[in-house]
Amino acid sequence: MYINAYSFISAAGENHFKNEVALSKVKGRWAGSVDLPLVFDQRFQRDDRIVHLALHCARYIDFLPHLEPALVNLASSRGATATLEQYMKLFLSDGKLPPLVSPLTTAGRLSSTVADYLQVSGLVLDHSMTCSGGLQALMNAQQFLNSGKVEQALVGASEACLTDFTFAQFDALRLYSQESDIACKPLIEKEHNTMVLGEGAGLFVLSNVRGPACRFRISGIGQGIEHAQHAVGLKGDNLIASMEGAMLNANAPSVDCVIAHAPGTILGDQLEMAAIRSVLGDVPVISNKWKFGHTLAASGILSIFWAMELMKGWRPQVPEALRAAHQAPDQINIVMVNALGFGGNATSVLVERC
């Protein structure tokens, strides 16, 4: 699948990752907050921030004019959580709600609003599969494009999870970072979990036809699932299956680099690294969550953009304490991107130069 247009936003910047200091304190916790002014159609002023982030990105999207855009498939792990929390407080105090609460908080609101803004007719899907949701939306697009039912597709994810209830959920899991120096420490040894939430969004226009501005393509996608009652019971078989599936799907003999899911947790980072080594050997492995946090369903999407920037020659200024574990090779032509989520699901995507 060719990436013919794209746009993204994160705490590290808009359509680039140039912000030097991306993590800051939000509600007393480290977080990746998008502090850029969002521009979107005022018809959607009352919508949740996940919609506003996606609409902001949609302003930069252009479809190939000779193909019909017939699929919009966006993902979000948490959905309109800020709006839900706001109106739940109102309901608990008053016992009543205004009439727009239901349409503003339905799972389908994200994709349908972006489709409305871009005037896309056809199939509109919302997707939620925890933190691998964004990459699974890509997998959906691959199936629709290869079937011939769709000529081009808009896919991606949006997450605005910096809310009281979401923070409390990860506090309860004892995953959230309490570090005082480097907030998130993926892929290095640590004594405590250092996960940090971030918000962000990203959109792709995908097609089996290469557009004039296309420089990158999705060459392989794989998926795996592993069943365990608790996270400590997982062995990484889901990620092994997803990476092997992506390599087989792309018919790729090797990759130059892996952008790991690596949320900065002790167990998660260890399991993923072991799975990567078992499938790909001694390949360079890096992460980006130290930069803008864990954006849940959008994390895999933003990692694809990170891969594209690396292939253009950009390199981040990695903190000294993380530098040894985040060394990207000088020349990069094909990158594996991983995303894992609660429930034992894993998705892997290969991104390469055209």
C-alpha positions as CSV (number, residue, x, y, z in Angstrom):
1,M,0.0,0.0,0.0
2,Y,1.4,3.4,-1.0
3,I,1.3,6.3,1.4
4,N,0.1,9.1,-0.9
5,A,-0.7,11.7,1.8
6,Y,-0.3,12.0,5.5
7,S,-0.5,14.3,8.5
8,F,0.1,14.0,12.2
9,I,0.3,15.9,15.5
10,S,1.9,15.0,18.8
11,A,3.4,16.7,21.8
12,A,6.7,16.6,19.8
13,G,5.3,18.7,17.0
14,E,3.0,18.9,14.0
15,N,4.1,17.0,10.9
16,H,7.5,16.6,12.4
17,F,9.1,15.7,15.7
18,K,11.3,18.8,16.3
19,N,10.1,19.9,19.7
20,E,13.1,19.4,22.0
21,V,11.1,19.2,25.2
22,A,7.9,17.3,24.6
23,L,6.9,15.8,28.0
24,S,5.6,18.1,30.7
25,K,3.5,17.9,33.9
26,V,-0.3,17.6,33.5
27,K,-2.5,17.2,36.6
28,G,0.7,16.5,38.5
29,R,1.9,13.7,36.2
30,W,4.3,13.5,33.3
31,A,2.4,13.5,30.0
32,G,2.7,14.3,26.3
33,S,0.3,17.2,25.9
34,V,-0.3,18.9,22.5
35,D,0.0,22.6,23.3
36,L,-0.3,23.8,19.7
37,P,-3.5,25.7,18.8
38,L,-5.9,23.3,17.0
39,V,-7.7,24.5,13.9
40,F,-10.9,22.8,12.9
41,D,-14.3,23.4,11.5
42,Q,-16.4,25.2,14.1
43,R,-19.4,23.0,13.2
44,F,-17.7,20.4,15.4
45,Q,-16.8,22.8,18.4
46,R,-18.7,20.6,20.9
47,D,-17.0,17.4,19.9
48,D,-14.3,15.7,22.0
49,R,-10.7,16.5,21.7
50,I,-10.0,13.2,19.9
51,V,-12.2,14.6,17.0
52,H,-10.5,18.0,17.1
53,L,-7.0,16.4,16.8
54,A,-8.1,14.3,13.9
55,L,-9.9,17.2,12.2
56,H,-6.7,19.3,12.6
57,C,-4.8,16.7,10.7
58,A,-7.5,16.3,8.1
59,R,-6.8,19.9,6.9
60,Y,-3.6,18.7,5.3
61,I,-5.1,15.6,3.6
62,D,-5.4,15.4,-0.2
63,F,-6.8,12.4,-2.0
64,L,-5.6,11.2,-5.4
65,P,-8.1,13.0,-7.7
66,H,-8.5,10.2,-10.2
67,L,-9.4,7.6,-7.5
68,E,-12.6,7.4,-5.4
69,P,-12.1,7.7,-1.6
70,A,-14.4,5.0,-0.4
71,L,-13.2,4.1,3.1
72,V,-12.6,6.0,6.3
73,N,-11.3,3.9,9.2
74,L,-10.0,5.6,12.3
75,A,-9.1,4.1,15.6
76,S,-9.2,5.2,19.3
77,S,-8.6,3.1,22.4
78,R,-10.3,5.4,24.9
79,G,-12.7,7.4,22.6
80,A,-14.3,10.6,23.8
81,T,-13.2,10.1,27.4
82,A,-13.0,13.8,28.3
83,T,-16.5,14.4,27.1
84,L,-17.8,11.3,28.9
85,E,-16.1,12.3,32.2
86,Q,-17.6,15.8,31.9
87,Y,-21.1,14.6,31.4
88,M,-20.9,11.8,33.9
89,K,-20.1,14.4,36.6
90,L,-23.2,16.3,35.4
91,F,-25.3,13.2,35.5
92,L,-24.2,12.2,39.0
93,S,-25.0,15.7,40.3
94,D,-28.2,16.5,38.4
95,G,-29.5,13.1,37.1
96,K,-30.1,14.6,33.7
97,L,-28.1,15.2,30.5
98,P,-28.4,17.5,27.4
99,P,-29.6,15.7,24.2
100,L,-26.3,16.0,22.3
101,V,-24.4,13.8,24.8
102,S,-25.2,10.5,23.0
103,P,-24.1,11.5,19.5
104,L,-21.0,13.2,20.8
105,T,-19.8,10.2,22.7
106,T,-20.6,7.3,20.4
107,A,-17.7,5.2,19.2
108,G,-18.4,6.1,15.5
109,R,-18.2,9.8,16.0
110,L,-14.5,10.0,15.2
111,S,-14.6,8.5,11.7
112,S,-18.0,9.9,10.8
113,T,-17.0,13.5,11.6
114,V,-13.8,13.3,9.7
115,A,-15.6,11.7,6.7
116,D,-18.2,14.5,6.9
117,Y,-15.5,17.2,7.0
118,L,-13.7,15.7,4.0
119,Q,-16.9,14.9,2.2
120,V,-16.1,11.2,1.8
121,S,-18.9,8.9,0.8
122,G,-18.6,5.1,1.1
123,L,-17.7,2.9,4.1
124,V,-17.0,4.7,7.4
125,L,-15.7,2.6,10.3
126,D,-14.5,3.3,13.8
127,H,-12.0,0.9,15.3
128,S,-11.1,0.2,18.9
129,M,-8.6,-2.6,19.8
130,T,-6.6,-1.0,22.6
131,C,-3.1,0.2,21.7
132,S,-2.8,-1.7,18.4
133,G,-6.0,-0.1,17.0
134,G,-4.3,2.3,14.7
135,L,-2.2,-0.5,13.0
136,Q,-5.3,-2.7,12.8
137,A,-7.0,0.1,10.9
138,L,-4.2,-0.2,8.4
139,M,-4.8,-3.9,8.2
140,N,-8.4,-3.3,7.4
141,A,-7.4,-0.9,4.6
142,Q,-5.1,-3.5,3.1
143,Q,-7.9,-6.0,2.9
144,F,-10.4,-3.6,1.4
145,L,-7.8,-2.3,-1.2
146,N,-6.7,-5.8,-2.2
147,S,-10.3,-6.9,-2.6
148,G,-10.9,-4.2,-5.2
149,K,-13.8,-2.8,-3.4
150,V,-11.9,0.4,-2.4
151,E,-9.6,2.5,-4.6
152,Q,-8.1,4.6,-1.8
153,A,-8.6,4.8,2.0
154,L,-8.1,7.3,4.8
155,V,-6.9,5.5,7.9
156,G,-5.3,6.5,11.2
157,A,-6.0,7.1,14.9
158,S,-6.6,9.8,17.4
159,E,-6.2,9.8,21.2
160,A,-6.8,12.5,23.8
161,C,-6.4,10.5,27.0
162,L,-5.0,13.1,29.5
163,T,-8.0,12.9,31.7
164,D,-8.6,12.2,35.4
165,F,-10.2,8.9,34.9
166,T,-7.6,7.6,32.5
167,F,-4.8,8.7,34.7
168,A,-6.4,6.9,37.6
169,Q,-6.7,3.7,35.6
170,F,-3.0,3.5,34.9
171,D,-2.2,4.6,38.5
172,A,-4.3,1.5,39.6
173,L,-2.2,-0.7,37.4
174,R,1.0,0.8,38.9
175,L,2.4,1.5,35.5
176,Y,2.6,5.3,35.6
177,S,6.0,7.0,35.8
178,Q,7.1,8.6,39.1
179,E,10.5,9.5,37.8
180,S,12.0,12.9,38.5
181,D,14.5,13.1,35.7
182,I,13.7,11.3,32.4
183,A,10.0,10.5,32.7
184,C,9.8,7.5,30.3
185,K,12.7,5.0,30.1
186,P,11.9,2.4,27.4
187,L,14.3,-0.4,26.5
188,I,16.7,0.1,29.4
189,E,16.9,-1.6,32.8
190,K,14.9,0.1,35.4
191,E,13.6,-0.5,38.9
192,H,10.1,1.0,38.4
193,N,7.5,1.2,35.6
194,T,7.9,4.5,33.6
195,M,4.9,4.6,31.3
196,V,3.7,8.1,30.4
197,L,0.5,8.9,28.5
198,G,0.5,11.2,25.5
199,E,-2.1,12.6,23.1
200,G,-1.9,12.8,19.4
201,A,-3.4,11.8,16.0
202,G,-2.3,10.8,12.6
203,L,-3.9,10.1,9.2
204,F,-2.8,8.3,6.0
205,V,-4.2,8.2,2.5
206,L,-3.4,4.7,1.3
207,S,-3.8,3.1,-2.2
208,N,-2.4,0.4,-4.3
209,V,-1.8,3.1,-6.9
210,R,1.4,5.2,-6.3
211,G,0.8,8.9,-6.3
212,P,3.3,11.5,-7.6
213,A,4.4,12.6,-4.1
214,C,4.7,9.1,-2.6
215,R,8.0,8.2,-1.0
216,F,7.0,5.4,1.3
217,R,4.7,2.3,1.4
218,I,3.3,-0.2,3.8
219,S,4.8,-3.5,2.5
220,G,3.7,-6.0,5.2
221,I,1.3,-6.4,8.1
222,G,1.0,-9.2,10.6
223,Q,-1.2,-9.8,13.7
224,G,-1.1,-12.1,16.7
225,I,-3.0,-12.7,19.9
226,E,-2.0,-14.5,23.1
227,H,-4.4,-15.5,25.8
228,A,-3.5,-15.0,29.4
229,Q,-5.5,-14.1,32.5
230,H,-3.0,-11.4,33.4
231,A,-0.2,-9.5,31.7
232,V,2.4,-11.4,33.7
233,G,1.2,-14.6,32.0
234,L,2.1,-13.4,28.6
235,K,5.2,-14.8,26.9
236,G,5.4,-12.7,23.8
237,D,4.0,-15.3,21.4
238,N,1.5,-12.7,20.1
239,L,4.3,-10.4,19.0
240,I,6.4,-13.2,17.5
241,A,3.3,-14.2,15.4
242,S,2.7,-10.6,14.3
243,M,6.3,-9.9,13.3
244,E,6.6,-13.2,11.4
245,G,3.3,-12.5,9.7
246,A,4.5,-9.0,8.6
247,M,7.7,-10.4,7.2
248,L,5.9,-13.1,5.3
249,N,3.3,-10.7,4.0
250,A,6.0,-8.4,2.7
251,N,8.3,-11.2,1.5
252,A,11.1,-9.3,3.3
253,P,14.3,-11.1,4.2
254,S,15.3,-8.6,6.9
255,V,14.7,-5.1,8.4
256,D,17.1,-2.3,9.2
257,C,15.5,-1.2,12.4
258,V,12.6,-1.9,14.7
259,I,10.5,0.8,16.4
260,A,9.3,-1.1,19.4
261,H,6.0,-0.6,21.2
262,A,8.1,-0.4,24.4
263,P,5.9,1.6,26.8
264,G,8.6,2.0,29.4
265,T,7.2,-0.8,31.7
266,I,9.5,-3.4,33.1
267,L,7.7,-6.5,31.9
268,G,6.4,-5.1,28.6
269,D,9.8,-3.9,27.5
270,Q,11.5,-7.2,28.4
271,L,9.0,-9.4,26.7
272,E,9.1,-7.4,23.5
273,M,12.8,-7.3,23.3
274,A,13.0,-11.1,23.7
275,A,10.4,-11.5,21.0
276,I,12.3,-9.2,18.6
277,R,15.6,-11.0,19.2
278,S,13.9,-14.4,18.6
279,V,12.5,-13.3,15.2
280,L,14.9,-10.7,13.9
281,G,18.2,-11.3,15.7
282,D,20.5,-8.5,16.6
283,V,18.6,-5.8,14.7
284,P,18.7,-2.2,16.1
285,V,15.7,-1.5,18.3
286,I,14.5,2.0,19.3
287,S,11.5,3.6,20.9
288,N,9.8,7.1,20.8
289,K,7.7,7.1,23.9
290,W,10.4,8.9,25.8
291,K,9.7,11.8,23.5
292,F,5.9,12.2,23.4
293,G,4.5,9.5,25.6
294,H,2.3,6.5,25.0
295,T,-0.5,7.7,22.7
296,L,-2.4,4.3,23.0
297,A,-4.2,3.5,19.7
298,A,-2.3,6.3,17.9
299,S,1.1,5.0,19.0
300,G,1.7,2.7,16.1
301,I,0.5,5.3,13.6
302,L,2.9,7.9,15.1
303,S,5.7,5.3,15.0
304,I,5.2,4.9,11.3
305,F,5.7,8.7,10.9
306,W,8.8,8.3,13.1
307,A,10.0,5.6,10.7
308,M,9.4,7.9,7.7
309,E,11.3,10.7,9.3
310,L,14.2,8.4,10.1
311,M,14.3,7.2,6.5
312,K,14.5,10.9,5.4
313,G,17.7,11.2,7.4
314,W,16.3,12.9,10.6
315,R,17.6,11.8,13.9
316,P,16.2,12.7,17.4
317,Q,18.3,14.1,20.2
318,V,18.0,11.1,22.5
319,P,18.7,11.8,26.3
320,E,22.2,10.6,27.3
321,A,20.8,8.0,29.7
322,L,18.8,6.3,26.8
323,R,21.3,6.9,24.0
324,A,23.0,3.5,24.1
325,A,19.7,1.7,23.8
326,H,18.3,3.9,21.0
327,Q,20.9,3.9,18.2
328,A,19.4,4.0,14.8
329,P,21.6,2.9,11.9
330,D,22.9,5.6,9.4
331,Q,21.1,4.1,6.4
332,I,17.5,3.0,6.9
333,N,15.3,1.6,4.1
334,I,12.8,-0.7,5.8
335,V,11.5,-0.5,9.4
336,M,9.4,-2.8,11.5
337,V,6.8,-1.0,13.7
338,N,5.2,-2.9,16.6
339,A,2.1,-2.2,18.7
340,L,0.6,-4.3,21.5
341,G,-2.5,-3.8,23.5
342,F,-4.5,-5.1,26.5
343,G,-6.2,-8.4,25.7
344,G,-3.0,-9.9,24.3
345,N,-3.3,-8.5,20.7
346,A,-0.3,-7.5,18.7
347,T,0.2,-5.9,15.3
348,S,3.4,-5.4,13.3
349,V,3.8,-3.3,10.2
350,L,6.7,-3.0,7.7
351,V,7.4,0.5,6.3
352,E,9.8,1.0,3.5
353,R,11.1,3.4,0.9
354,C,9.4,3.3,-2.5
